[in-house]
Amino acid sequence: MTPDEVAGYVESLPQVKRKGTAARPAWYVHDRLVARLEDPTTLVVRVPLDRREPFLEDCPDGFGVPPRMESHHKVEAYLDRAPAAAVRAAIDLAWEMQRR
């Protein structure tokens, strides 16, 4: 996925608001982070800890958890390597988690 495709998808979800900067946009629901673009190929997505392992197992080149994020409900999606459907699934999980 490209950053523009990510933006289009996340912004299509109900109640999502774009914040951040042009270089580092972020999307929120009820002021809770859904996803943030760190750079043109790295998207940080808020994913429940108990639901992120399948992303890491199914697509180890496309998703990762750097040491600084191990205890957080986050996963990095590498947009140049992760399947678009998997990135959308992670975004959907984050949106579900944050809209409650």
Steps between C-alpha positions, in 0.01 A plus 500: 500500500604856446460771763216647291323163491537470877358849549207427270418177680533628857309818421215295355429348843228668709604758759867505395673837519834580343755680715876526503695670225521464124823302538376293793122469487311314768140382522291492814157394624379681813854643539643146513770403253406260223807534278791736434729520201857512629659526158389417143532125562430456873153517650454459876165335569336459836419129534395313815795309646314171481417552130831617355687167495315368191623801301857426603468128426311528172714777355830533688648723230197726493442558872725549798516608861815693584622470860360842595148378410506153658285598798269724298190420296682578178649336197695643209373425152765530229295628211748395233486136617171435682200381297240776467228273639706435814565873551127570465425219749739655754341842448156345547609345832637833617182681399284244684718525810496879509137572420370336817 
